[in-house]
Amino acid sequence: MRNFMHKLLILMAVFMGIQACSQPQNQIVHEENIIESDYLQIVEKLTTIMQADTPPEETLDALRNYVDSDKSKVADAVHALRKSMLAMDEDTRANWRKSAIPRLNGALDQFANAQLKLQKKMNDAQKWELGEILSLLKQ
């Protein structure tokens, strides 16, 4: 449970830390909705894997395979989100937050719920392994 909360806090801290930045911006308003789309796709993919009705061993294998194959995609998505936010002016960032935060919070809530549900089916060793797999995403 502590590992889960730690990872959730890291995901939230990354997102909230990004929100605090302010620098000039040349973004077009209609692009605001796609800034977080890659990040959301990753969170949604991880959620889908964890929600699958498979034994914990198979779920762990699927998560491990996804993380191993897409580690650079995850890093690129987080980097792109940060870069896009840094490029926004204050007004654009405020407008973006109004539209993006509900979607991001919803996706993170589903991720957290899927992880809790999965952990209920796992033994201690599997919970530890889940934590280790997800920790690879922040590297």
Salt bridges, closest charged atoms under 4 A:
GLU36 OE2 - ARG103 NH2 2.07
ASP61 OD1 - ARG64 NH1 2.63
GLU129 OE2 - ARG64 NH2 1.89
